[in-house]
Amino acid sequence: MPPIRIHPKNPKLFEFRDQPLVLLTATEHYGAVMNRPFRFERYLADTADKKITLTRTFMLFREQQSSINPYSTCKPETQDYIAPFLRTGPGRASDMELKYDLDQPNPEFFDRLHRFLSLANDLGIIVEVVLLSNAYAEDVWSLNPLQPANNINGLPQIPWYDSMSMRHASLFERQTAHVRKIVTETNKYDNIIYEICNEPGGNFNAESPTCAEVDEWLNALIAVVRETEASLPNKHLIAGQQAFTYNPWQQQMHETFTEMPYDVVNVHPLPNTTYGGKSYEMGAFMSKQLRLRAMRDFGHATYAEPKPMNQDEDNVASQYKDFDGWTIQRKRAWVTLLTGGHYDYIDFSIHPHLETGTPASQSHIRSWMKHLSAFVHSLDLVHARPLPDFVAQYPEFVMPVAFGVSGSDYSIYLPDERELIAARDLADTSLVSEDVGSPIDGIIVMNLPPGDYQVSCYDPQTGLYSPYIRLAGGPNATVHLPEFQHDIVVRIRR
């Protein structure tokens, strides 16, 4: 079978093994291959059971533990970290293990990578293979095998931010060789998408690469992937984004959609994400902000662009491993998918020795993702489109999101968009309320084409439909909602 591709009849959608596919995940923190104790077999089996369609794994990154998230697969203990290169010495790296020889691939890494991709392939799970990453700071860069103190290959001493540029020819040659090796090794799989670099950024300070320099580096590496695959059997999709601006903070997305040669647009839903001259405040990192209206409006604004859009690595509430945090992520996932996008959230309840999460995450976020995946894949995805003006009247505190095939099948997501009291750092506090999650009822009013319809309500928390009732189409068609908490879906079918 050919690899996953953009659906030929709908450029916002994927096709995989002849079926339309939406990418959706509550994934571990991208270190399933690099972290030796992590039993990825258990993780992938649970991923498939939950109808989660995507996972993401880093090829060359290692993060430090932090007070916010001390445990994750991307933060292995030194003795458990598996890099793509052999540790041979002479000499010791910054973590006091042997230095790397960048000319010698590590058989353990590639054996583990192939076993991970093969099992995901068997289970029908898409893997985003992330080739490189932002280093973020000197202490994180100090752990990277490409940092000169960690290898025997004579690379130049550079500040961390220069690693996302072509300023140093010998470093870029090593990055190119790494990309070619990973792409060649993984070309046979039909269930992978490549990402060039996670969270590329420029304009950190006066000495750092500009955003234009970082984008030039990204474009050069995209070309490396294309050139490498030109002589190989399969051609894979490439995902990514243009460089964001550190100072002042701005995540520009217009050129990613319109100019850069990516097949798939990855967006990290964050404040001051700009597109088409407008800024979207999609929530601060680990803030517990909900910001559903910005998520919806960004999805609608970019829908006309002929590339799939993935809200990638949504971390607005991921440190809160509780009902409130998981409910925020559930609502944001539903809004993203019913505006025609794809969605990736890090489930920090998963880490080595706890590969399927906790009993609480199993019964909450992981089950909720299963319900969402089952629901969205029951739709006519090839022909369904966002319907931003479909709902004319709705209850207070509700923000409607409508998606479907006009005259045939409508799905109307009705989330409570009130913000938690813990999120008072919002610039606009008008929606902050102590009553988040209190019962809501009322009506929705729509202009349905004439005809006879069936209406049912779907509960995103239980995955259950109510019995269907009859509804006559026409102007001002009205549905009386049952009392609900947090969110409900109304499905109307001819």
N, C-alpha and C positions, 0 to 999 in steps of 0.2 A: 504493500500500500504506500502511496505517496505520503510525505509528512503532513502534519497539520498545516492547513492553509487558510487564507481568508476566503470566506464563502463566496463563490462566483456570482450569487444572486443578491448578496447583501454584504457590503464592505465593512459593516460594523460587527460582523459575526464571523466565527470560525467554522470550518468544516473539518471533521476528523473521522476517518474511516467511513466516509460517505454520509455522516450524520451532522446536523448543525450542533454547535457546541458553544456554550457560554463558560468562560473561565471564572471559577469561584473557589476561594479557599479560606480556611482558617488553618494556617500552616505553622509548622515549627519554624524556628528562627534560622533557616537557610543553611544550617551546618550539618545536615544529615550525613554527608560524605566525609567531611573533615574531622568529625568528632568520633574517635574510635569506640567509646562505650555505647554510643547511640545505636540502638537496635532498630534500624530503619525498616526491617521486615514488619515489625509490629505497627510502626507508624503508618506505613503505606497500606497495610491491611485495613486499619481503621479509617484512613483517608478514603479508600474505595467504599467501605461500608457506609460512610457518611455522604456518599455521592459527591464528594469534593473532587473537582476536576483538574486542579492545578496544585503544584508545589514548586518550590524555587530553591536552588542550591548554589552556593558560592564556590568558585573554583580557587580563588586566591585572596583570602581575607581571613582575618582573625581579630575578634573584638575583645576588648578588656571588660572585665566585670565592672558593674556600676551599682550604685545604691538603688537606682530605680529598677533595674533588671539584673540581679546578680547571677542568675542562672539561665543559660540558653545553650542551644547547640552551637551557636557562633562564638561561644566563649569557653572553648575547651581548656582544661588543665594542660599545662605544658607537655606532660608526658603522653597526653591523649590526642594532641594535634597532629593531623596527617596532612602534609603539604604535597603538591605535585612534584617536588624535587627531593632527592635523597639527601640525608644528612651524612656527610662523610668526614667533615673536618678537612684539614687541621684547624684547630682553634674552636672557640666556643662562641655561639651567637648570644644575643642579648638575653635570651631566656635560659642561658647556661647549658643548653644542649649543643651538640655538634653543629658547626656551620653547614649550610647547604652548598651543594654543587649544582648550579643551575643547568649544567650540561647533562645531568643524569636524572632522568625521570624516576619517580618513586613507584615501583610496581604495586605496592600496597594501595596507594591512592587510586591508581587506575583500575585495579581489580575491584576496589570498593565502588568506584564510580560506575563501572559497567554492571555490577550486580544491582546497584540502586536503579539505574536507568532501565535495565532489563525487567526488573520486577514491576516498576512503574508502567512500563510498556505492556506487560502482561495484564495489568489491572486497568489499563486504559486511562492512566493519569498523565496529564501533560506536565512536563518539567521545564521550567525556565532555567536554563544554564547560564549563570551570571559569571562572565569571564573575568572582570576586574571590578574594583570598587574604589570609591573615595576613601582616603585614609583618615580624614577628619582632624587629626592632631598628631604632634610628634610622638606621643606615647603609643598611639595605635600603629603609626608607621614604623616604630621601633621593633614591632613584632613581625613585620612583613618580610618574607624571604628575599624580596628584591631590595630591601634596605641594605646598603653595602656592609654594615657591620655584621650582617647575618649570613653572608655568603663568601665564597672564596674566589669570586669571578671578577673582582676589580671594578665594580660599578662606582660611579662618582657619588660623593656625599652631597645630598641635595635636601632642601626643605620639603616637607611632606607634600605641599600643594603642587610642587613641580612634577610630581608623578602623574598628574593629569594633563600632560602637555608633551610636545615633541622637542622641548628645550635641550634634552640630553640624549644624543643619538644612541649611545650604548644602552641606556635604559629602554628607550623605545624599541630597539632591536630585541631586547629580552621580552618585552611585552608582546611584540609581534610573534616571536617564537612560541610563547606560551599560548597565545590565541590560536595559532596554526595547529599546535599539538592537540589542544582540546577539541577543536573543530574536526580535525582528522579522526581522532579517536571516537568521536560520537556521531559521525555522519550517518551511520547505518540506522539510527533510531528514527522512527516516524513520530514520536511523541515529545519532541523537544522544540523549544524556541530559544534562541540566543539573546541575551542582553549584553551589551558591550560593557557598560559600567554602571554600577549602582550609585545613584545620587551624585552625578558629576557637578562640580561647582567651580566658579571662577570669581575673580575680583575679591579675594580674601583680604588682601592688603595691597600696598603700592608696589610691592615686589612680586606678587604672585601672578600667575597666568591670568589674562583677561578671559572673559567668557568666550570671546571669539577664538582665542588660542585653544581653550578646552574643546570647543566645538570642532575645530580643525583636527585635533587629536582623535575625537570620536569618529569623525568622518573617515579619517585614515584607517582606523581599526574596522569600521564597517567594510571598507574596501578590502581589507585583509581577509575578512570572513568570506566575502563574495569571491575573491580570487582563489582562496583555498578550496572552496566548494565547486569552483568552475570545472575542475577535473575529477570531481567525486560524484557518486551516483545521485545523492540527494541534495536539494536546495532548501534551506530552512528559513523561516521568518526571523527577522531581527527586530527586537524591541528596544526601546530606550527613550531618552529625553535629551533636550539641549541642556547646556550648563545653566544652573541657577546662579543668581548673583548673591554673594555673601553680604556685601556692604554697599548700599543698603539692601536688606533682604528682599528678593523678588524671585519668584519661580515663573520665568517666562515660558509660555508653551506655544506661542503662535508659530514660530519657525519649526518646532518639532512636528506640528501637523502639516505645515505647508511647504517646507523647504528641505529639511534634513531627510536623508534616504532611509529612514526607518520604515518598516512595514507596520509596526504596532507602536502606539504611543503609550508609554508608562507615565503616569502622573502620581506624585505623592500628594495626597489631599492635605494642603497646608495653607496658612495665611498668605495673602498677597500672591496668589497664583493668577497670572494674567494671561488673557487671551482676547484678541480682537479689541485691544484698547480698554478692556474692563478688568477690574480686580475682583477675585472671588476669595472670600475669607472662609476657607473650608475647615478651619479648626487647628488650634495650636497643638504641637507635639505633646502627647500624654497629658492633656489638659482636662479631659472629661467634658469637653465641649461637644455639642451635638451638630449644630450648623447644617441642618438638613436642607434648608432653602438654598444655601450656596452650593451644596452638592448637586441638588436638582438643577439649578440654573446653569451650572457649568456643564453638566451632561447635555442639557438641551442646546446650549450655545455651540457646543462642539460637534453635535450630532451630524451636521451636514458635511463635516470633513470625512473623506473616504478612507479612513483608517480606523481599526478597532482602538478603543480607548480603555485602558485598564487603570482603575484607581488602585495603585500599586503600593503595598506596604502601608496600609492605613493604621497609624499608631496613635490616633487621637485619644483612645482610652485603654490601650492594651496593657498598661501596667496595673489596671484595676481588674483583678481576676475575681469578679463578683457579679451579681445580678445586674447592678447598675451599669458597670463597664461593658458587660456583654450585650446588654440591651441597646446601648448606644451603637455598638458595632453592628448589631443585627439591623437596626434601622438604617444605618448608612449603607449597608450591603443591599438591602431591598431598594432603596432609592437609586443606587447606582445601576443595578440591573434593570430596573423598570424605566430608566432613561436611556437604555441601550448600551450600557457599559459593562465592564468586567471588574472583578473585585478581589483584592488580596489583603488579608488581615493576619498579623502575627498572633498566634495563640501561645502566650507565654506560660500557659499551664503545661506545655510539652517541653521536656528536656531529658537528658540522659537518665535512664532508669525509670522514666515516666513518659513513655513514648506515645501513649494514647490520652494523655492529660489526666485530670483528676475526675473523681466521680461527679463533682459539681460541673466541671466544664463539659463532660460527656452528656449530662442531662440538660445543659443549657446551650452554650454557643455551638457545640459540635452537632447536637441534634437540630438546633435551629438552622444551621447551614444545610443540613440534609433536607429539611423541609423546603428551604428556599431553592435548592438545586432541583429537587423533584418538581416543584411548582413551575419554575421558569422553563424547564425542559419539557413541560407539558404544553407549552404555547407553540403557536405557529411562528417560530422565531424568524424564519426567512422573510415572512411578510409583515410581521408585527413592527410597529413604529411607536415612538413616543407621541402622546396625544395631549399636548400641554394645555389646550383650551377646552378639553372635553367636559370637565366638571365645573358647573356654573355656581353651585351652592354646596356648602359643606359646614360641619360643626366648627365652633370656636376651638382654637388651639390645634386644629388639624391642618396638615399641609398635604393636599392630594397630589398623587403622582399616577398618571394614567398611561397605559401602554397596551397596544393591541392592534387588531386588524379591524378597521372601520366597517361597521355593519355586520360583523361576524363574531368577534370574541374580544372582550374588553377586560382588562385587569386594572383595578383602581386600588392603589395602596394608600391607606389613610393612617399615617403615623401622628402621634402626639409630638409636636415639635417643641414643646416647652423644655427649657434647659434646667438642669439640676442646680440646686442652691450652691453646690460645690464649684460651679463654673462661673462665679461672679467676676472673673477676670475678662469676661466678654466686653467688648467695646459697647455693644448694644445689650442692655440688661432687661429690655422690655419683656423678654420671654422667660427670664429666670423666675422660677416658681417653686414653692415648697410642695405644690400639688401635682408635680410630675407623676404620672401613672394613676392619678385618680380617674374614676370611671367617666367615660365619654359616651354620649348617644346623640341621636338627632337624625337628620336626613342628608342625603346627597341628591342633587338635581342635575340632570344631564339632558342634552338634546340628542336622543337616539334616532337613527333612521327608522322609518316605519317598519313594523314587523312584530312578530312574537318572540320573546326572549325568556330565558331561564336565568334566575339570579340566585347566587349562593354566596355565603361569607366564608372566608378561609382564615384560620387562626395561625399566624406565623410561629407561635410558641408550641402548638400541639401538632400542626400539620394536618388538621382535620377540617373538612367542609361541613357547613350546615346543610340541611335539606334544601333542595331547590324550590323556588316559588316562581310563578309566572309574572311576567312584566310586559306591558304593551309599550312598544316604541313610540316615538314621536317627540315633539317639543316638551320640555319640562318633565321628562320621565323622572319619577321619584322613587328612591329606595329608602325605606326606613331601617336604620341601622340598629342592631342589637347593642346593648351596653357592652363596651370593651375597655380594656386597659392597654395603654402603650400603642397598639397598632392592630389593624384588621385589614383584610383584603376583600374587596367586592369583585366577584367575577360574574360577568354578564355574557351569556352566549345565546346566539340566535337558535 
